[in-house]
Each structure stands twice: as C-alpha cells, then as structure tokens.
Amino acid sequence: VTLFGNRAGGSAGASAITAMRLYSCKIYETNTLVRNYIPYLVALIVLFVFLYFIAYKPVKKYLDARKNYVEKNIRDSETSKAMYEKKVAESDVMISKARKEAGDIIAKAKSDAEVSAESIIKNANEQAEARQRAADEAIAQAEEKSRRAIREEIVNVALDASKAVLGREVNKEDNAKLVDEFVDSVDE
C-alpha cells in the first residue's frame, strides 16, 4: 500500500503520481515565484527606505517649517490685530476727549462772550446814565444860573422901578420883600 492507494491497482497509482507531480510542480512554481520576486521585494523595501530618508524626511521637514511659518504669521497677525484694535480704541478715546474739549472751549467762549457782552452793555448803560446825570446836572445848573440871572435882573428892574415910583431909596429888606413877591407871582 502506498501513500496514494494500492500499487497493484493501476488507476489509483497513476492518479497519485499525477497528483504528486502537480503538487511538486506547484511547489516548484511557488519556489520559482518566491525566488523571482524576492529581489523585487527587497528592491521595493530598499526603495521605501531610500525614499523615506531622501524624500519623506526633507518633505516632512519642509512641511513642518511651512506649518511653523504659517502659524507664526497667524500669531503675528493676531498680535498686530490686537495692537491695531488697541490703537483704534485709544484713538477713539482721544477723539472723544478732543471733541469734549472742543465743546468745552466753545461753551466757555460763548459764556465769556456773553459775560463780555453783558459787561459792555452794563458799562455802556452806566456811561449813558452818567452822561444823562451830567447833562441833567448841567441843565439844572444852567436853569439855576438863569434863574439867578433873571432874579438879579428882576431885582435891578424892580429897584429902579421902585425908586422911580417912590422917589426915595429902598432899603434891602423892602427890596427883598418886593422881589420875593414878584418872583412868586411869576412862578405861578
């Protein structure tokens, strides 16, 4: 008895031989395939190792450097933006302060102008009143002076008339009495 059947029986032995040939042929083919492809497989592994050290590492290094550069630019732009926003806020505060100061200056100028105008008007009114009083006093003095002059003239005329009528000299008391009576009658 053999591995694949009975030796004496012919058909079983032939099929076992055929099977064995096929099996050994497959092993040979497999061994040939492995032998033929091992150098390719080694070359592929060497190629991957070569590409890893020659291409992948520099490309990865370049990509990392580019990533760091972009991140740095983003951080710088964020910092610049924050500074810009801070400067804008400071500028807005300065502009609002300047506007407030300008408003205060305008309001102060208006109030100063009003005070100055009131002062000028007050001074003008005081000067006009002083001039009016001076004119009134001058008029009153002129009237008084005119009255005195008229009175003296009346006294002189009355004395002359009384001398002529009475034919004698009139004393001062009589003269004063006559003048007062005449002036009172003229004033009425």
C-alpha positions in Angstrom: 0.0 0.0 0.0 1.3 3.3 -0.9 0.5 6.7 0.1 -2.0 7.3 -2.6 -3.6 4.0 -2.8 -2.9 0.5 -3.9 0.1 -0.2 -6.1 -1.4 -3.1 -7.6 -4.4 -1.4 -8.7 -3.2 0.7 -11.6 -5.5 3.6 -11.7 -5.1 4.7 -8.2 -1.3 4.8 -8.5 -1.4 6.8 -11.7 -3.6 9.3 -10.2 -1.4 9.6 -7.1 1.6 10.2 -9.3 -0.2 12.7 -11.3 -1.2 14.4 -8.1 2.3 14.3 -6.8 3.6 15.8 -10.0 1.0 18.5 -9.8 1.9 19.2 -6.2 5.6 19.3 -6.8 5.0 21.5 -9.8 3.1 23.9 -7.7 5.8 23.9 -5.1 8.3 24.5 -7.9 6.2 27.2 -9.3 5.8 28.7 -5.8 9.5 28.4 -5.1 10.2 30.0 -8.5 7.8 32.8 -7.8 9.3 33.4 -4.4 12.8 33.3 -5.8 11.9 35.6 -8.7 10.0 38.1 -6.6 12.3 38.3 -3.5 14.8 40.6 -5.3 11.9 42.8 -6.3 10.6 42.7 -2.8 14.0 43.6 -1.4 14.4 46.4 -4.0 10.9 47.7 -3.0 11.9 47.7 0.7 15.2 49.4 -0.2 13.3 51.9 -2.3 10.9 52.7 0.5 13.8 53.1 3.0 15.7 55.3 0.4 12.5 57.4 -0.3 11.9 57.7 3.5 15.3 59.1 4.2 15.8 61.0 0.9 12.3 62.3 0.1 9.9 61.9 3.1 12.1 63.4 5.8 13.0 66.5 3.8 9.5 66.9 2.6 8.2 66.5 6.1 10.8 68.9 7.4 9.8 71.4 4.7 6.1 71.0 5.5 6.8 71.4 9.3 8.8 74.5 8.5 6.0 75.8 6.3 3.4 75.0 9.0 5.5 76.8 11.7 5.9 79.8 9.3 2.1 80.0 8.7 1.4 79.6 12.4 3.9 82.3 13.2 2.3 84.6 10.6 -1.1 83.9 12.1 0.2 84.7 15.6 1.9 87.9 14.4 -1.3 88.9 12.5 -3.4 88.3 15.7 -0.9 90.3 17.7 -1.0 93.1 15.1 -4.7 93.0 15.0 -4.9 93.2 18.8 -2.5 96.2 18.8 -4.5 97.8 16.0 -7.7 97.4 17.9 -6.0 98.8 21.0 -4.7 101.8 19.0 -8.2 102.3 17.5 -9.7 102.2 20.9 -7.1 104.7 22.2 -7.7 106.9 19.1 -11.5 106.8 19.7 -10.9 107.8 23.3 -8.6 110.6 22.2 -11.1 111.8 19.6 -13.9 111.8 22.1 -11.7 113.7 24.6 -10.8 116.2 21.9 -14.4 116.7 20.9 -15.4 117.2 24.5 -12.6 119.7 25.0 -13.6 121.5 21.8 -17.2 121.6 23.1 -16.0 122.9 26.4 -13.9 125.5 24.7 -16.8 126.6 22.5 -19.1 126.7 25.6 -16.5 128.7 27.5 -16.0 131.1 24.6 -19.8 131.5 24.3 -20.1 132.2 28.1 -17.1 134.5 28.0 -18.7 136.3 25.1 -22.0 136.6 26.9 -20.3 137.9 30.0 -18.2 140.3 27.9 -21.3 141.5 26.1 -23.2 141.9 29.3 -20.2 143.8 30.8 -20.0 146.0 27.7 -23.8 146.7 27.8 -23.6 147.4 31.5 -20.7 149.8 31.0 -22.5 151.5 28.1 -25.6 151.8 30.2 -23.6 153.2 33.2 -21.8 155.6 30.9 -25.1 156.7 29.3 -26.7 157.1 32.8 -23.6 159.1 33.9 -23.8 161.3 30.9 -27.6 161.7 31.4 -27.0 162.7 35.0 -24.2 165.0 34.0 -26.5 166.6 31.4 -29.3 166.8 33.9 -27.0 168.4 36.4 -25.7 170.8 33.7 -29.3 171.6 32.7 -30.2 172.1 36.4 -27.2 174.4 36.9 -27.9 176.3 33.8 -31.6 176.7 34.9 -30.4 177.8 38.4 -27.9 180.2 36.8 -30.6 181.5 34.5 -33.0 181.9 37.4 -30.4 183.8 39.4 -29.6 186.0 36.5 -33.3 186.6 35.9 -33.8 187.2 39.6 -30.9 189.7 39.7 -32.2 191.4 36.6 -35.7 191.5 38.1 -34.3 192.9 41.3 -32.5 195.5 39.5 -35.5 196.4 37.4 -37.7 196.4 40.5 -35.3 198.6 42.4 -35.1 201.0 39.5 -38.9 201.0 39.2 -39.5 201.4 42.9 -37.0 204.3 43.0 -38.9 205.9 40.3 -42.3 205.3 41.8 -41.5 206.0 45.4 -39.0 208.7 44.7 -36.8 207.5 47.5 -34.1 204.9 48.1 -35.5 201.4 49.0 -33.6 199.5 51.7 -32.5 195.9 51.4 -35.4 194.5 53.4 -38.0 196.2 51.3 -36.2 195.3 48.2 -36.0 191.6 49.2 -39.7 191.6 50.1 -40.7 193.1 46.8 -38.5 190.7 44.8 -39.9 187.6 46.6 -43.5 188.7 45.9 -42.7 189.3 42.3 -40.9 186.0 41.8 -43.7 184.1 43.5 -46.2 185.7 41.2 -44.0 184.9 38.1 -43.5 181.2 39.1 -47.3 180.7 39.4 
